[in-house]
């Protein structure tokens, strides 16, 4: 292999104990996303306790919009990570370098486009979602400040995907801890001391995201491995761009379509008024903590499977997949049981209003014992992306999580205006996707039998 002036990657997941490698990669991600979820939740906690119920409804009901716009680019970041991990697993530093700089160039492009688009379309989207007049202006101001700084989150996601493709997950943890603590402090300063209303929460989030981006970007600039970022080499190289789009576009569309369906669901929730918006939003914020292991193991599985596919080690692919799926399902069974019994107490942290607690606890207790199915579907999607089959999760989620949900809301939901429909639509569609993924694994040649797998 030609000398490239970079050191060999020390975080390869193609050798050594599978459990140790995956846990060593996933646990820092889990801790990092705990802090990220913490500062997202702190926004709602401080808003709900220092401002009022309208403010809480305004913040918690905008999540599907932010996920739609920024989640689109996160899909391409995932695609970039898959390609970089494949090159790293195959020990091809030249192609790794090209993939890194192509990914960064793509991130810069999305930063410009989505920042402008997000600020511009916010009022129209809120109107389409039927946002009540009592919270419309505050939701609009919050989102426009958020989108004005969205480029920091877009570039952070792209930088982290590159870093994690190399097997490095500890440094992003440090960055998330720093940004989370910054966000919490700024939330308190801006809202409780400076009385900045929701703009304070949005500004705190943007500043913390800028800090994360700078810290991770600096790490890439100083790296001595093939993922080193060199600004003069930032350009879109056609071969790697084509593969990033091939793997990233289905993931991006999957996320967008799911978030679009969530926006339609949110518009249905909005029809029940402020208390339902705040209660269900609080339930979803708390739920985010329970799904942190899913996020961590999903990212670990995508990187693990991608690297081992690049190294053509199918036994490790099978064993790693089995371990990751069992871990996430088992943890969510435990977390779901706890959520079922503690739902009212958890929702009351966000608001003491009895109606808000009733709505939030109702959703949590309905979904609690089905969280393991949602987790299975997410981690199965991650495995499929690592296998180089991004279309499978896109189609599964498009049909099971989006088309079915929208169909139910626009048929049954129009005839029966009942909040319990929102409670049960998630467990129902999680069950559907789980069944489809089990069938997909059974038919996949890597998992259907050792003999077939070895000829892959």
N, C-alpha and C positions, 0 to 999 in steps of 0.2 A: 504494500500500500504506500502511495506517495506521501512524503512528509508534508504536513500541513501547518506545523507550528503550534498545534494545540495539544493539550494533555488528554490522556485517555479518560473517558467518563468513569467516575468511581461509583455511580449510582445505578449501574445497569441492573435490570430485574430479570435478566436471562440466566443468572446463575444463583446458587445458594438456596437456602430454605424459602419455600414459597410463602409460608405463613409469616415468617420474619420479614421478608421483603415487603409483602403487602401491608402488614400492620405498621411497619416502619415508615411506609409511604402514606398510608391512610390516616394514621393517628395525628400527625401534625396538621393534615388538612382538616380533620375533624375539629381539632382545637382551634384552628384558624377560623373556620366557618362558625364555630360557636361564638367567637368574639364578633364576627361580622353580623350574625343574627342578633347578638346582644345589642349592638348599637342600632340596628334596625328596630328592634323592639323598644329600646330606650326612647327612641323618637316618639313612639306611640304612648309609652308610659308617662313621659314628661308632658306631652301634649294633653293626654287625658286627665292628668292630675293638676297641671298648672293652668290649663286653658279651660276648655269646656267640651261637652259631648259633640257639638257641631264640628269642632276642630279635630277631635278623634275620628269622627266619621269621614272628614275630608282627607285625612292622612291615610287611614286604613283602606279606603275605597279606591285609591289611586294606584295600588300595587300592580294590578293587571296591566295598566298602561305603561308603567316604567319597565315591567318585565317584557312587554311586547317589543318596545323600541330597542332596549339594550340587549335583551335576550337574543335578538336576531344576530347581533355581532358575536355574542358568546358562542353561537353555533359554529361560526367560522373559526373562532379561536380554538374550539374543540377539533375542528378539521385540521388546523395548523398543528396542533399538538399531536394528532394521530400520525401525520406525515413525518414530523420531526422525530417522533418515537420510532417509527419504522426505520428511518435512516440511521438513528442511533443504535437500534438493535442490530442492524446489518453492518455496523461499524463503518459508515460512509460519511466522514466529516465534511467532505466537499458539498454533498447534497444537503447535509444538515444545515450548513451555513447559508446556502441559497434559500432553503425553506424558511429559516429564521427571518431573513431580511425581506422576503416576499410577504411573510405574515405581518411584519411591522408596517410595511407599505400599505397593505390592505387595511390594517387598523387605522392608519392615519386618514385614509380615504373615507372610511365609515365615520370617523370622528367628525369630520367636516359636514358630511351630508346629514347625519342623524341629529347633530346638535341643532342645525338650522331647522330641520323638519320638525323636530320635537317641540321647539318653542312655537313654531307657526301653527301646528295642527291641534295643540292642546285644547283650546276653547271648543273647537268643533267636535272633538272626540268626547269631551265631557257632556256636551249637549246630546250627542247621539246615544250616550249611555243613560240618559234621563237623570243626570245628577240633580238632586233637589236644589232649588234656589237658595235655601238656607246655608248650603255648604259650597255652592258653585264657585263664588269668587275666591274663597280661600283655597279650594282645590286647585284652581287655575294658577294662582300665584305660586303655590307650592311646586307644582309640576314645572312651570316655566323656569323657575330658578334651578330646579333639579336638572332639567334638560340643558340649560346653559352650561352646566359643568359636566355633562355626560361624557365628553371626550376623555376625561380622566379615568372613568370606569371602563370605557371601551379599551383604552390602551393598557390599563392594568390587567384586564382579562387576557389580552393577547400576550403580554409579557409573562404572566403566570403560566399560561398554557405551554409556552416555550420552556420555561424553567422546569415545570413538572414533567414535560416530555423526557427530560434527561434523568428523571428519578429524584429530583430535588424538591422536597415538600416542606422542609423545615424553615427555610428563609421566608417563604410567603407567610408562615405562621407569625414570625416576628413582625412582619409588616402589618398584618391584620390586627395584631395586638396593639401596636402603636397607633394605627388609624382608629381603632375602636375606642381606645381611651381618649383620643383627641376628640372624637365625635361626641362622646358622653359629656366631657367637660364643656365643649362648645355649646351643646344643647342646653345645659344648665345656665351658662353665661348668657347666651342669646335670648332664651325664652324667659327664664325666671328673673334674671337680673336686668337685661336690656329691653325686655318686653317687646320683642320683635315679632311676636305671633308666629305663624307657620313659616314665614320666610326665614326665621331664625333656625328652625329645624332643617330646612332645605340647605341653607348656607353651611350649617355644621356638617351635613352629609357630604356636600361638594368638597369642602376643604379637606376632610378626612380622606376622601377618594384621591385627591391630588397628592396627598402625602404618600399613600400606598403606591400610586403610579411612579412617583419619583424614586422611592426606595427600591422597588423591583427593577425599574429601568436602570438604575445605577448598578445593581448587581449584575445585570446582563452586560453592561458596558465594561465591567471589570473582570468578567469571567475569562478564564484561560482555556476553556473547553470549546468545542465546536459550535456551541450556542452563543458565543460572544457576539454582542451587538456592536457593529461598526457603522456609524451614521452615513459615511460616504458610500457604503454598499447597499443602502436601503433602496430597493427597486423591486418591481414585480417581474420575476423570472417566469416565463410562460409555462414551463413544464411543471414546476411546483405549484404555481397558481392554479393550474388546471386540476391538480390533485387536491389542493386545499378546498377548491370549490366542489369537487366531486364528493369529498367526505363531509365538508362543512355545510353545504347548501341544504341537504336533507335534514341535518340536525337543526339548522337555523329555521327552516320552514316548519319542522316539527314543533319547535318552541313557539314560533309565531302563531301557528294555527291553534295550539293549546291556549296561548295567552289571549288570542282573539275570542275563543270560545269562553274563556274566563271573563272577558269583558262583557259578553252577552249574558253570562250568568250573573255578573255584578249588576247589570242593568235590571235583571229580574229581582235581585236582592234590593236594589234601590227603590223598587215599587212598594216595598214594605215599610219604608221610612227610615229615619235617622237611627232609631234604636237597633233595628235589624242590621243596618250597615255597620254600626259600631260594634255590635256584639259578634257578628260573624267575622268581621275584620280582626277583632281581638283573638278569637278562636284560631284564625289562620296564622296570626303572629306567633302565638304560643306553639302551634303545630309545627312551625318552622324549626323549633329546637329539636323536636322528635325526629325530624327528617335529616338532621345533620349527618348521622352515620350513613344514610343513603347517599348523600352528596359525596362524602369522603370515599366510600367504597366504590361508587360509580366512577369517580375520577381515577382511583387506583386501578380498577379493573380495565378501563380503557387504555391506560398507559401500559399496564402489565401485559394485556393481551396483544397490544400493538407491537411492543418490543419483542415478545416471544414469537409472534407471527413473522416479524422481520428476521428473527434468528431461526425460524422454522422448527420451533420446539413445541409440538402440539400436545405432548403430555403435560407440559407446564400450563398450557392454555386451559386444558380440561380441569386440572386440579385447582388452578387459581380461580377459575369461574365457579366451581363448586363451593370453594371456601368463601368467596365473596358473597354469593347468593345466600348461603346459610347464615352467615354472620348478620347481614342486614335484616333478613326475615326474623331471626331470633330476637334481635335487639328491639325491633318494632313491636313484636308481640309483648315484650315486657313493658315498653313505653306506653303502648296502647292501653294495657291494663291499668297502669297508673293514671293515665289521662281520663279513663272512664270514671274512676272514683274521685278524682280531684278536679274535675272540670269546673264546677262553680267557683271554687277557691281560686283557680288560675285566672279565670276571666275577670274576677272581682279585683285583680291587681290593676287592671286597666280602667275600671270604672265601678263605682258602688251602686249605680243605677240598677234596680231589680230587673227591669225589662231588658236592658243590655246584657245582663248576666244570663237571663233566661234564654235569649237567642243564642248567645255564644256557647253556653253549656249544652244546649239542645243539639247543636251541630257536632260538638266534640264527642258526646256520648254515643251519637249515632255512628260516627266514623271510626271510633277508637279501635275496635277489634278487626277493622279492615285495613289498618295502616300497613300491616305486613304485606298485603297484596300490592299496594301502591309501591312499597319499597322494592318488592320483587320485580315489578314492571320497569322501574327506573334502572336498576342494576342490570337487568336483562338487556335493556336498550344500550347500556354502556358496553356490554360484552359484544353485542352485534356491531357496534361502531368500531370497536377494536378489531373485529374479524374482517373489517372492510365491507360490511353490509349495512351502510347507513340508511338505505331505502326501507329495510324491514321495520326498524322502530318508527320511522316517519309514517309509514302506512298504518301500522298498528295504532299509533297514537292519533293519527288523523281520523281513523274510523271509530275506534273504541272510545277515545276520550273527547273527541271534538264532534264528529258527525252525530253520534248517538246522543250526547248531551244536548246539542242544539235542537235535534229532532224532538227530544222529549220536552224541552222547554217550549217549543213552538207548536206542540200538539197538546200534550197533557197539561202543560203549564198554562196554556191559554184557556183551557176548560176548567181547571182546578187551580185557584190562586191560593196555594198552601205552602208555607215556608218549609214544611217537611219534605217537599219535593227537592229543595236545594240540599237538605241534609242527606237524602238517600241517593242522589244522582251520582255522587262520588264513589261510594262503595260499589254501586252497581257497575260502573264503568271500569273501576279497578279490577273487579272480578273478571270482566270480559277480556281485558288485556292480559291478565295472568294466564287465562286458558289458551289464548293465542300464542303467547310466548312459550308455554310448555310444549305446544305442538311444534313450534318452530325449532326448538332445541332438539326435539325428538327426530326431526327430519334432517337436521344439519349433520353433514358427514363427519365433522370433527367430534360431535358428541354422540352420534348414533352407534358408533362401534370403533374399537381400537384399530382394527385392520384397515377400515376405510380411512381413518384419520391419518395413519402413517403414510398413505399414498398421496396425501394432499400436497 
